[in-house]
Amino acid sequence: MTSKELLYIEDALGHEQYFQTKCQQTVSQLQDAELKICVQQMQQKHQQIFQSFYGLL
């Protein structure tokens, strides 16, 4: 893997961590149960994506 490809993966990992954090913050502020579940699912999806990228390293 080239250094440029590694930089792309690092960026992607950072973005996925950011999305996970934002989802966690949003879930803690939501009161609508259905919407809360939706955002939790989004958080889980971003966690899966993060782990997929991390697996490339």
PDBQT receptor file of N, H, CA, C and O in Angstrom, charges set to zero:
ATOM      1  N   MET A   1       0.849  -1.173   0.000  1.00  0.00    +0.000 N 
ATOM      2  CA  MET A   1       0.000   0.000   0.000  1.00  0.00    +0.000 C 
ATOM      3  C   MET A   1       0.899   1.241   0.000  1.00  0.00    +0.000 C 
ATOM      4  O   MET A   1       1.877   1.309   0.743  1.00  0.00    +0.000 OA
ATOM      5  N   THR A   2       0.559   2.203  -0.829  1.00  0.00    +0.000 N 
ATOM      6  H   THR A   2      -0.236   2.147  -1.432  1.00  0.00    +0.000 HD
ATOM      7  CA  THR A   2       1.371   3.418  -0.902  1.00  0.00    +0.000 C 
ATOM      8  C   THR A   2       1.055   4.344   0.271  1.00  0.00    +0.000 C 
ATOM      9  O   THR A   2       0.047   4.189   0.961  1.00  0.00    +0.000 OA
ATOM     10  N   SER A   3       1.939   5.299   0.470  1.00  0.00    +0.000 N 
ATOM     11  H   SER A   3       2.758   5.425  -0.090  1.00  0.00    +0.000 HD
ATOM     12  CA  SER A   3       1.714   6.253   1.566  1.00  0.00    +0.000 C 
ATOM     13  C   SER A   3       0.470   7.098   1.306  1.00  0.00    +0.000 C 
ATOM     14  O   SER A   3      -0.229   7.480   2.244  1.00  0.00    +0.000 OA
ATOM     15  N   LYS A   4       0.195   7.387   0.051  1.00  0.00    +0.000 N 
ATOM     16  H   LYS A   4       0.762   7.077  -0.712  1.00  0.00    +0.000 HD
ATOM     17  CA  LYS A   4      -1.002   8.168  -0.282  1.00  0.00    +0.000 C 
ATOM     18  C   LYS A   4      -2.274   7.365   0.023  1.00  0.00    +0.000 C 
ATOM     19  O   LYS A   4      -3.254   7.918   0.523  1.00  0.00    +0.000 OA
ATOM     20  N   GLU A   5      -2.254   6.084  -0.275  1.00  0.00    +0.000 N 
ATOM     21  H   GLU A   5      -1.458   5.635  -0.681  1.00  0.00    +0.000 HD
ATOM     22  CA  GLU A   5      -3.404   5.232   0.047  1.00  0.00    +0.000 C 
ATOM     23  C   GLU A   5      -3.616   5.151   1.550  1.00  0.00    +0.000 C 
ATOM     24  O   GLU A   5      -4.753   5.156   2.021  1.00  0.00    +0.000 OA
ATOM     25  N   LEU A   6      -2.528   5.077   2.302  1.00  0.00    +0.000 N 
ATOM     26  H   LEU A   6      -1.604   5.074   1.919  1.00  0.00    +0.000 HD
ATOM     27  CA  LEU A   6      -2.644   5.055   3.762  1.00  0.00    +0.000 C 
ATOM     28  C   LEU A   6      -3.246   6.353   4.284  1.00  0.00    +0.000 C 
ATOM     29  O   LEU A   6      -4.029   6.340   5.234  1.00  0.00    +0.000 OA
ATOM     30  N   LEU A   7      -2.882   7.470   3.666  1.00  0.00    +0.000 N 
ATOM     31  H   LEU A   7      -2.246   7.481   2.895  1.00  0.00    +0.000 HD
ATOM     32  CA  LEU A   7      -3.457   8.751   4.078  1.00  0.00    +0.000 C 
ATOM     33  C   LEU A   7      -4.963   8.778   3.821  1.00  0.00    +0.000 C 
ATOM     34  O   LEU A   7      -5.723   9.299   4.637  1.00  0.00    +0.000 OA
ATOM     35  N   TYR A   8      -5.393   8.222   2.696  1.00  0.00    +0.000 N 
ATOM     36  H   TYR A   8      -4.776   7.799   2.033  1.00  0.00    +0.000 HD
ATOM     37  CA  TYR A   8      -6.824   8.151   2.398  1.00  0.00    +0.000 C 
ATOM     38  C   TYR A   8      -7.554   7.317   3.448  1.00  0.00    +0.000 C 
ATOM     39  O   TYR A   8      -8.643   7.676   3.895  1.00  0.00    +0.000 OA
ATOM     40  N   ILE A   9      -6.948   6.212   3.831  1.00  0.00    +0.000 N 
ATOM     41  H   ILE A   9      -6.063   5.920   3.468  1.00  0.00    +0.000 HD
ATOM     42  CA  ILE A   9      -7.573   5.346   4.841  1.00  0.00    +0.000 C 
ATOM     43  C   ILE A   9      -7.613   6.051   6.193  1.00  0.00    +0.000 C 
ATOM     44  O   ILE A   9      -8.609   5.955   6.911  1.00  0.00    +0.000 OA
ATOM     45  N   GLU A  10      -6.548   6.754   6.544  1.00  0.00    +0.000 N 
ATOM     46  H   GLU A  10      -5.739   6.832   5.961  1.00  0.00    +0.000 HD
ATOM     47  CA  GLU A  10      -6.537   7.512   7.798  1.00  0.00    +0.000 C 
ATOM     48  C   GLU A  10      -7.644   8.567   7.797  1.00  0.00    +0.000 C 
ATOM     49  O   GLU A  10      -8.337   8.744   8.799  1.00  0.00    +0.000 OA
ATOM     50  N   ASP A  11      -7.805   9.255   6.689  1.00  0.00    +0.000 N 
ATOM     51  H   ASP A  11      -7.241   9.111   5.876  1.00  0.00    +0.000 HD
ATOM     52  CA  ASP A  11      -8.881  10.242   6.580  1.00  0.00    +0.000 C 
ATOM     53  C   ASP A  11     -10.243   9.584   6.747  1.00  0.00    +0.000 C 
ATOM     54  O   ASP A  11     -11.109  10.092   7.459  1.00  0.00    +0.000 OA
ATOM     55  N   ALA A  12     -10.418   8.459   6.088  1.00  0.00    +0.000 N 
ATOM     56  H   ALA A  12      -9.715   8.046   5.510  1.00  0.00    +0.000 HD
ATOM     57  CA  ALA A  12     -11.694   7.752   6.172  1.00  0.00    +0.000 C 
ATOM     58  C   ALA A  12     -11.967   7.305   7.606  1.00  0.00    +0.000 C 
ATOM     59  O   ALA A  12     -13.098   7.399   8.085  1.00  0.00    +0.000 OA
ATOM     60  N   LEU A  13     -10.932   6.819   8.290  1.00  0.00    +0.000 N 
ATOM     61  H   LEU A  13     -10.014   6.743   7.901  1.00  0.00    +0.000 HD
ATOM     62  CA  LEU A  13     -11.097   6.414   9.687  1.00  0.00    +0.000 C 
ATOM     63  C   LEU A  13     -11.505   7.601  10.550  1.00  0.00    +0.000 C 
ATOM     64  O   LEU A  13     -12.378   7.479  11.409  1.00  0.00    +0.000 OA
ATOM     65  N   GLY A  14     -10.884   8.730  10.324  1.00  0.00    +0.000 N 
ATOM     66  H   GLY A  14     -10.175   8.830   9.626  1.00  0.00    +0.000 HD
ATOM     67  CA  GLY A  14     -11.225   9.936  11.079  1.00  0.00    +0.000 C 
ATOM     68  C   GLY A  14     -12.659  10.368  10.838  1.00  0.00    +0.000 C 
ATOM     69  O   GLY A  14     -13.362  10.758  11.770  1.00  0.00    +0.000 OA
ATOM     70  N   HIS A  15     -13.093  10.300   9.586  1.00  0.00    +0.000 N 
ATOM     71  H   HIS A  15     -12.522   9.983   8.828  1.00  0.00    +0.000 HD
ATOM     72  CA  HIS A  15     -14.474  10.680   9.266  1.00  0.00    +0.000 C 
ATOM     73  C   HIS A  15     -15.468   9.730   9.936  1.00  0.00    +0.000 C 
ATOM     74  O   HIS A  15     -16.485  10.165  10.475  1.00  0.00    +0.000 OA
ATOM     75  N   GLU A  16     -15.172   8.453   9.900  1.00  0.00    +0.000 N 
ATOM     76  H   GLU A  16     -14.345   8.099   9.462  1.00  0.00    +0.000 HD
ATOM     77  CA  GLU A  16     -16.080   7.484  10.513  1.00  0.00    +0.000 C 
ATOM     78  C   GLU A  16     -16.144   7.661  12.027  1.00  0.00    +0.000 C 
ATOM     79  O   GLU A  16     -17.213   7.520  12.621  1.00  0.00    +0.000 OA
ATOM     80  N   GLN A  17     -15.023   7.964  12.649  1.00  0.00    +0.000 N 
ATOM     81  H   GLN A  17     -14.154   8.079  12.166  1.00  0.00    +0.000 HD
ATOM     82  CA  GLN A  17     -15.035   8.237  14.091  1.00  0.00    +0.000 C 
ATOM     83  C   GLN A  17     -15.859   9.476  14.392  1.00  0.00    +0.000 C 
ATOM     84  O   GLN A  17     -16.611   9.508  15.366  1.00  0.00    +0.000 OA
ATOM     85  N   TYR A  18     -15.718  10.490  13.562  1.00  0.00    +0.000 N 
ATOM     86  H   TYR A  18     -15.106  10.464  12.771  1.00  0.00    +0.000 HD
ATOM     87  CA  TYR A  18     -16.488  11.719  13.737  1.00  0.00    +0.000 C 
ATOM     88  C   TYR A  18     -17.987  11.424  13.632  1.00  0.00    +0.000 C 
ATOM     89  O   TYR A  18     -18.772  11.885  14.461  1.00  0.00    +0.000 OA
ATOM     90  N   PHE A  19     -18.384  10.655  12.610  1.00  0.00    +0.000 N 
ATOM     91  H   PHE A  19     -17.747  10.281  11.936  1.00  0.00    +0.000 HD
ATOM     92  CA  PHE A  19     -19.801  10.328  12.436  1.00  0.00    +0.000 C 
ATOM     93  C   PHE A  19     -20.336   9.537  13.626  1.00  0.00    +0.000 C 
ATOM     94  O   PHE A  19     -21.463   9.761  14.066  1.00  0.00    +0.000 OA
ATOM     95  N   GLN A  20     -19.532   8.616  14.144  1.00  0.00    +0.000 N 
ATOM     96  H   GLN A  20     -18.616   8.434  13.786  1.00  0.00    +0.000 HD
ATOM     97  CA  GLN A  20     -19.958   7.845  15.310  1.00  0.00    +0.000 C 
ATOM     98  C   GLN A  20     -20.181   8.761  16.514  1.00  0.00    +0.000 C 
ATOM     99  O   GLN A  20     -21.175   8.625  17.228  1.00  0.00    +0.000 OA
ATOM    100  N   THR A  21     -19.263   9.681  16.733  1.00  0.00    +0.000 N 
ATOM    101  H   THR A  21     -18.455   9.791  16.154  1.00  0.00    +0.000 HD
ATOM    102  CA  THR A  21     -19.376  10.621  17.847  1.00  0.00    +0.000 C 
ATOM    103  C   THR A  21     -20.624  11.483  17.712  1.00  0.00    +0.000 C 
ATOM    104  O   THR A  21     -21.361  11.677  18.679  1.00  0.00    +0.000 OA
ATOM    105  N   LYS A  22     -20.857  11.997  16.510  1.00  0.00    +0.000 N 
ATOM    106  H   LYS A  22     -20.258  11.840  15.725  1.00  0.00    +0.000 HD
ATOM    107  CA  LYS A  22     -22.031  12.842  16.274  1.00  0.00    +0.000 C 
ATOM    108  C   LYS A  22     -23.323  12.056  16.475  1.00  0.00    +0.000 C 
ATOM    109  O   LYS A  22     -24.295  12.583  17.016  1.00  0.00    +0.000 OA
ATOM    110  N   CYS A  23     -23.334  10.805  16.043  1.00  0.00    +0.000 N 
ATOM    111  H   CYS A  23     -22.544  10.377  15.604  1.00  0.00    +0.000 HD
ATOM    112  CA  CYS A  23     -24.525   9.966  16.248  1.00  0.00    +0.000 C 
ATOM    113  C   CYS A  23     -24.772   9.750  17.739  1.00  0.00    +0.000 C 
ATOM    114  O   CYS A  23     -25.914   9.820  18.194  1.00  0.00    +0.000 OA
ATOM    115  N   GLN A  24     -23.705   9.488  18.506  1.00  0.00    +0.000 N 
ATOM    116  H   GLN A  24     -22.777   9.431  18.137  1.00  0.00    +0.000 HD
ATOM    117  CA  GLN A  24     -23.849   9.298  19.947  1.00  0.00    +0.000 C 
ATOM    118  C   GLN A  24     -24.412  10.545  20.608  1.00  0.00    +0.000 C 
ATOM    119  O   GLN A  24     -25.303  10.461  21.454  1.00  0.00    +0.000 OA
ATOM    120  N   GLN A  25     -23.893  11.695  20.221  1.00  0.00    +0.000 N 
ATOM    121  H   GLN A  25     -23.169  11.763  19.534  1.00  0.00    +0.000 HD
ATOM    122  CA  GLN A  25     -24.378  12.951  20.791  1.00  0.00    +0.000 C 
ATOM    123  C   GLN A  25     -25.840  13.179  20.431  1.00  0.00    +0.000 C 
ATOM    124  O   GLN A  25     -26.629  13.626  21.264  1.00  0.00    +0.000 OA
ATOM    125  N   THR A  26     -26.190  12.877  19.209  1.00  0.00    +0.000 N 
ATOM    126  H   THR A  26     -25.549  12.515  18.532  1.00  0.00    +0.000 HD
ATOM    127  CA  THR A  26     -27.565  13.078  18.752  1.00  0.00    +0.000 C 
ATOM    128  C   THR A  26     -28.526  12.148  19.480  1.00  0.00    +0.000 C 
ATOM    129  O   THR A  26     -29.605  12.569  19.897  1.00  0.00    +0.000 OA
ATOM    130  N   VAL A  27     -28.136  10.880  19.635  1.00  0.00    +0.000 N 
ATOM    131  H   VAL A  27     -27.259  10.538  19.296  1.00  0.00    +0.000 HD
ATOM    132  CA  VAL A  27     -28.995   9.913  20.330  1.00  0.00    +0.000 C 
ATOM    133  C   VAL A  27     -29.290  10.385  21.750  1.00  0.00    +0.000 C 
ATOM    134  O   VAL A  27     -30.412  10.244  22.236  1.00  0.00    +0.000 OA
ATOM    135  N   SER A  28     -28.290  10.940  22.405  1.00  0.00    +0.000 N 
ATOM    136  H   SER A  28     -27.379  11.055  22.010  1.00  0.00    +0.000 HD
ATOM    137  CA  SER A  28     -28.491  11.377  23.791  1.00  0.00    +0.000 C 
ATOM    138  C   SER A  28     -29.455  12.557  23.892  1.00  0.00    +0.000 C 
ATOM    139  O   SER A  28     -30.002  12.820  24.963  1.00  0.00    +0.000 OA
ATOM    140  N   GLN A  29     -29.666  13.267  22.783  1.00  0.00    +0.000 N 
ATOM    141  H   GLN A  29     -29.221  13.053  21.913  1.00  0.00    +0.000 HD
ATOM    142  CA  GLN A  29     -30.547  14.429  22.799  1.00  0.00    +0.000 C 
ATOM    143  C   GLN A  29     -31.944  14.136  22.258  1.00  0.00    +0.000 C 
ATOM    144  O   GLN A  29     -32.861  14.939  22.430  1.00  0.00    +0.000 OA
ATOM    145  N   LEU A  30     -32.103  13.002  21.612  1.00  0.00    +0.000 N 
ATOM    146  H   LEU A  30     -31.359  12.350  21.472  1.00  0.00    +0.000 HD
ATOM    147  CA  LEU A  30     -33.405  12.687  21.003  1.00  0.00    +0.000 C 
ATOM    148  C   LEU A  30     -34.380  12.130  22.028  1.00  0.00    +0.000 C 
ATOM    149  O   LEU A  30     -33.995  11.435  22.968  1.00  0.00    +0.000 OA
ATOM    150  N   GLN A  31     -35.640  12.451  21.825  1.00  0.00    +0.000 N 
ATOM    151  H   GLN A  31     -35.952  13.016  21.062  1.00  0.00    +0.000 HD
ATOM    152  CA  GLN A  31     -36.682  11.901  22.689  1.00  0.00    +0.000 C 
ATOM    153  C   GLN A  31     -37.599  10.954  21.921  1.00  0.00    +0.000 C 
ATOM    154  O   GLN A  31     -38.222  10.074  22.515  1.00  0.00    +0.000 OA
ATOM    155  N   ASP A  32     -37.683  11.129  20.617  1.00  0.00    +0.000 N 
ATOM    156  H   ASP A  32     -37.178  11.844  20.134  1.00  0.00    +0.000 HD
ATOM    157  CA  ASP A  32     -38.512  10.264  19.779  1.00  0.00    +0.000 C 
ATOM    158  C   ASP A  32     -37.832   8.900  19.653  1.00  0.00    +0.000 C 
ATOM    159  O   ASP A  32     -36.724   8.804  19.124  1.00  0.00    +0.000 OA
ATOM    160  N   ALA A  33     -38.490   7.853  20.134  1.00  0.00    +0.000 N 
ATOM    161  H   ALA A  33     -39.390   7.931  20.563  1.00  0.00    +0.000 HD
ATOM    162  CA  ALA A  33     -37.900   6.515  20.179  1.00  0.00    +0.000 C 
ATOM    163  C   ALA A  33     -37.569   5.982  18.785  1.00  0.00    +0.000 C 
ATOM    164  O   ALA A  33     -36.524   5.363  18.585  1.00  0.00    +0.000 OA
ATOM    165  N   GLU A  34     -38.453   6.222  17.833  1.00  0.00    +0.000 N 
ATOM    166  H   GLU A  34     -39.302   6.725  17.995  1.00  0.00    +0.000 HD
ATOM    167  CA  GLU A  34     -38.237   5.718  16.482  1.00  0.00    +0.000 C 
ATOM    168  C   GLU A  34     -37.020   6.386  15.829  1.00  0.00    +0.000 C 
ATOM    169  O   GLU A  34     -36.215   5.725  15.173  1.00  0.00    +0.000 OA
ATOM    170  N   LEU A  35     -36.905   7.672  16.014  1.00  0.00    +0.000 N 
ATOM    171  H   LEU A  35     -37.559   8.209  16.547  1.00  0.00    +0.000 HD
ATOM    172  CA  LEU A  35     -35.780   8.413  15.461  1.00  0.00    +0.000 C 
ATOM    173  C   LEU A  35     -34.479   8.014  16.165  1.00  0.00    +0.000 C 
ATOM    174  O   LEU A  35     -33.424   7.931  15.536  1.00  0.00    +0.000 OA
ATOM    175  N   LYS A  36     -34.565   7.772  17.461  1.00  0.00    +0.000 N 
ATOM    176  H   LYS A  36     -35.422   7.840  17.972  1.00  0.00    +0.000 HD
ATOM    177  CA  LYS A  36     -33.405   7.349  18.239  1.00  0.00    +0.000 C 
ATOM    178  C   LYS A  36     -32.862   6.026  17.711  1.00  0.00    +0.000 C 
ATOM    179  O   LYS A  36     -31.651   5.854  17.574  1.00  0.00    +0.000 OA
ATOM    180  N   ILE A  37     -33.767   5.093  17.414  1.00  0.00    +0.000 N 
ATOM    181  H   ILE A  37     -34.751   5.233  17.525  1.00  0.00    +0.000 HD
ATOM    182  CA  ILE A  37     -33.361   3.797  16.866  1.00  0.00    +0.000 C 
ATOM    183  C   ILE A  37     -32.677   3.972  15.515  1.00  0.00    +0.000 C 
ATOM    184  O   ILE A  37     -31.672   3.321  15.233  1.00  0.00    +0.000 OA
ATOM    185  N   CYS A  38     -33.219   4.843  14.692  1.00  0.00    +0.000 N 
ATOM    186  H   CYS A  38     -34.036   5.372  14.921  1.00  0.00    +0.000 HD
ATOM    187  CA  CYS A  38     -32.649   5.116  13.371  1.00  0.00    +0.000 C 
ATOM    188  C   CYS A  38     -31.222   5.641  13.486  1.00  0.00    +0.000 C 
ATOM    189  O   CYS A  38     -30.332   5.189  12.765  1.00  0.00    +0.000 OA
ATOM    190  N   VAL A  39     -31.005   6.579  14.379  1.00  0.00    +0.000 N 
ATOM    191  H   VAL A  39     -31.728   6.946  14.965  1.00  0.00    +0.000 HD
ATOM    192  CA  VAL A  39     -29.668   7.162  14.551  1.00  0.00    +0.000 C 
ATOM    193  C   VAL A  39     -28.710   6.136  15.157  1.00  0.00    +0.000 C 
ATOM    194  O   VAL A  39     -27.529   6.119  14.812  1.00  0.00    +0.000 OA
ATOM    195  N   GLN A  40     -29.201   5.289  16.048  1.00  0.00    +0.000 N 
ATOM    196  H   GLN A  40     -30.161   5.303  16.329  1.00  0.00    +0.000 HD
ATOM    197  CA  GLN A  40     -28.370   4.232  16.610  1.00  0.00    +0.000 C 
ATOM    198  C   GLN A  40     -27.930   3.252  15.523  1.00  0.00    +0.000 C 
ATOM    199  O   GLN A  40     -26.797   2.771  15.535  1.00  0.00    +0.000 OA
ATOM    200  N   GLN A  41     -28.824   2.962  14.590  1.00  0.00    +0.000 N 
ATOM    201  H   GLN A  41     -29.744   3.353  14.580  1.00  0.00    +0.000 HD
ATOM    202  CA  GLN A  41     -28.475   2.090  13.476  1.00  0.00    +0.000 C 
ATOM    203  C   GLN A  41     -27.421   2.744  12.586  1.00  0.00    +0.000 C 
ATOM    204  O   GLN A  41     -26.516   2.076  12.084  1.00  0.00    +0.000 OA
ATOM    205  N   MET A  42     -27.547   4.049  12.397  1.00  0.00    +0.000 N 
ATOM    206  H   MET A  42     -28.282   4.592  12.804  1.00  0.00    +0.000 HD
ATOM    207  CA  MET A  42     -26.538   4.782  11.619  1.00  0.00    +0.000 C 
ATOM    208  C   MET A  42     -25.175   4.701  12.320  1.00  0.00    +0.000 C 
ATOM    209  O   MET A  42     -24.142   4.525  11.674  1.00  0.00    +0.000 OA
ATOM    210  N   GLN A  43     -25.192   4.830  13.632  1.00  0.00    +0.000 N 
ATOM    211  H   GLN A  43     -26.031   4.973  14.157  1.00  0.00    +0.000 HD
ATOM    212  CA  GLN A  43     -23.951   4.749  14.400  1.00  0.00    +0.000 C 
ATOM    213  C   GLN A  43     -23.315   3.368  14.235  1.00  0.00    +0.000 C 
ATOM    214  O   GLN A  43     -22.103   3.258  14.046  1.00  0.00    +0.000 OA
ATOM    215  N   GLN A  44     -24.124   2.329  14.306  1.00  0.00    +0.000 N 
ATOM    216  H   GLN A  44     -25.108   2.418  14.460  1.00  0.00    +0.000 HD
ATOM    217  CA  GLN A  44     -23.610   0.975  14.137  1.00  0.00    +0.000 C 
ATOM    218  C   GLN A  44     -23.023   0.775  12.739  1.00  0.00    +0.000 C 
ATOM    219  O   GLN A  44     -21.988   0.128  12.583  1.00  0.00    +0.000 OA
ATOM    220  N   LYS A  45     -23.682   1.327  11.732  1.00  0.00    +0.000 N 
ATOM    221  H   LYS A  45     -24.523   1.853  11.859  1.00  0.00    +0.000 HD
ATOM    222  CA  LYS A  45     -23.193   1.212  10.367  1.00  0.00    +0.000 C 
ATOM    223  C   LYS A  45     -21.836   1.898  10.218  1.00  0.00    +0.000 C 
ATOM    224  O   LYS A  45     -20.935   1.365   9.571  1.00  0.00    +0.000 OA
ATOM    225  N   HIS A  46     -21.693   3.074  10.814  1.00  0.00    +0.000 N 
ATOM    226  H   HIS A  46     -22.425   3.507  11.340  1.00  0.00    +0.000 HD
ATOM    227  CA  HIS A  46     -20.413   3.777  10.742  1.00  0.00    +0.000 C 
ATOM    228  C   HIS A  46     -19.326   3.021  11.508  1.00  0.00    +0.000 C 
ATOM    229  O   HIS A  46     -18.154   3.063  11.134  1.00  0.00    +0.000 OA
ATOM    230  N   GLN A  47     -19.712   2.340  12.565  1.00  0.00    +0.000 N 
ATOM    231  H   GLN A  47     -20.664   2.305  12.869  1.00  0.00    +0.000 HD
ATOM    232  CA  GLN A  47     -18.747   1.524  13.296  1.00  0.00    +0.000 C 
ATOM    233  C   GLN A  47     -18.284   0.360  12.436  1.00  0.00    +0.000 C 
ATOM    234  O   GLN A  47     -17.101   0.019  12.436  1.00  0.00    +0.000 OA
ATOM    235  N   GLN A  48     -19.211  -0.255  11.698  1.00  0.00    +0.000 N 
ATOM    236  H   GLN A  48     -20.172   0.022  11.698  1.00  0.00    +0.000 HD
ATOM    237  CA  GLN A  48     -18.848  -1.357  10.795  1.00  0.00    +0.000 C 
ATOM    238  C   GLN A  48     -17.917  -0.870   9.691  1.00  0.00    +0.000 C 
ATOM    239  O   GLN A  48     -16.945  -1.542   9.345  1.00  0.00    +0.000 OA
ATOM    240  N   ILE A  49     -18.217   0.293   9.147  1.00  0.00    +0.000 N 
ATOM    241  H   ILE A  49     -19.006   0.839   9.429  1.00  0.00    +0.000 HD
ATOM    242  CA  ILE A  49     -17.375   0.857   8.093  1.00  0.00    +0.000 C 
ATOM    243  C   ILE A  49     -15.978   1.145   8.645  1.00  0.00    +0.000 C 
ATOM    244  O   ILE A  49     -14.973   0.858   7.995  1.00  0.00    +0.000 OA
ATOM    245  N   PHE A  50     -15.926   1.720   9.861  1.00  0.00    +0.000 N 
ATOM    246  H   PHE A  50     -16.743   1.953  10.389  1.00  0.00    +0.000 HD
ATOM    247  CA  PHE A  50     -14.640   2.000  10.502  1.00  0.00    +0.000 C 
ATOM    248  C   PHE A  50     -13.824   0.719  10.623  1.00  0.00    +0.000 C 
ATOM    249  O   PHE A  50     -12.639   0.699  10.292  1.00  0.00    +0.000 OA
ATOM    250  N   GLN A  51     -14.458  -0.345  11.097  1.00  0.00    +0.000 N 
ATOM    251  H   GLN A  51     -15.421  -0.328  11.366  1.00  0.00    +0.000 HD
ATOM    252  CA  GLN A  51     -13.736  -1.599  11.295  1.00  0.00    +0.000 C 
ATOM    253  C   GLN A  51     -13.295  -2.210   9.966  1.00  0.00    +0.000 C 
ATOM    254  O   GLN A  51     -12.250  -2.858   9.896  1.00  0.00    +0.000 OA
ATOM    255  N   SER A  52     -14.075  -2.008   8.927  1.00  0.00    +0.000 N 
ATOM    256  H   SER A  52     -14.923  -1.481   8.984  1.00  0.00    +0.000 HD
ATOM    257  CA  SER A  52     -13.667  -2.487   7.605  1.00  0.00    +0.000 C 
ATOM    258  C   SER A  52     -12.409  -1.754   7.131  1.00  0.00    +0.000 C 
ATOM    259  O   SER A  52     -11.465  -2.381   6.649  1.00  0.00    +0.000 OA
ATOM    260  N   PHE A  53     -12.402  -0.429   7.269  1.00  0.00    +0.000 N 
ATOM    261  H   PHE A  53     -13.169   0.080   7.660  1.00  0.00    +0.000 HD
ATOM    262  CA  PHE A  53     -11.222   0.342   6.896  1.00  0.00    +0.000 C 
ATOM    263  C   PHE A  53     -10.025  -0.045   7.762  1.00  0.00    +0.000 C 
ATOM    264  O   PHE A  53      -8.909  -0.194   7.264  1.00  0.00    +0.000 OA
ATOM    265  N   TYR A  54     -10.265  -0.202   9.041  1.00  0.00    +0.000 N 
ATOM    266  H   TYR A  54     -11.172  -0.081   9.446  1.00  0.00    +0.000 HD
ATOM    267  CA  TYR A  54      -9.183  -0.546   9.955  1.00  0.00    +0.000 C 
ATOM    268  C   TYR A  54      -8.590  -1.901   9.600  1.00  0.00    +0.000 C 
ATOM    269  O   TYR A  54      -7.389  -2.128   9.744  1.00  0.00    +0.000 OA
ATOM    270  N   GLY A  55      -9.453  -2.794   9.135  1.00  0.00    +0.000 N 
ATOM    271  H   GLY A  55     -10.429  -2.609   9.019  1.00  0.00    +0.000 HD
ATOM    272  CA  GLY A  55      -8.998  -4.116   8.714  1.00  0.00    +0.000 C 
ATOM    273  C   GLY A  55      -8.043  -4.078   7.531  1.00  0.00    +0.000 C 
ATOM    274  O   GLY A  55      -7.254  -5.003   7.334  1.00  0.00    +0.000 OA
ATOM    275  N   LEU A  56      -8.113  -3.007   6.742  1.00  0.00    +0.000 N 
ATOM    276  H   LEU A  56      -8.753  -2.256   6.902  1.00  0.00    +0.000 HD
ATOM    277  CA  LEU A  56      -7.205  -2.864   5.612  1.00  0.00    +0.000 C 
ATOM    278  C   LEU A  56      -5.774  -2.594   6.063  1.00  0.00    +0.000 C 
ATOM    279  O   LEU A  56      -4.817  -2.860   5.336  1.00  0.00    +0.000 OA
ATOM    280  N   LEU A  57      -5.650  -2.067   7.258  1.00  0.00    +0.000 N 
ATOM    281  H   LEU A  57      -6.428  -1.851   7.849  1.00  0.00    +0.000 HD
ATOM    282  CA  LEU A  57      -4.307  -1.765   7.763  1.00  0.00    +0.000 C 
ATOM    283  C   LEU A  57      -3.667  -3.020   8.281  1.00  0.00    +0.000 C 
ATOM    284  O   LEU A  57      -2.530  -2.985   8.752  1.00  0.00    +0.000 OA
TER     285      LEU A  57
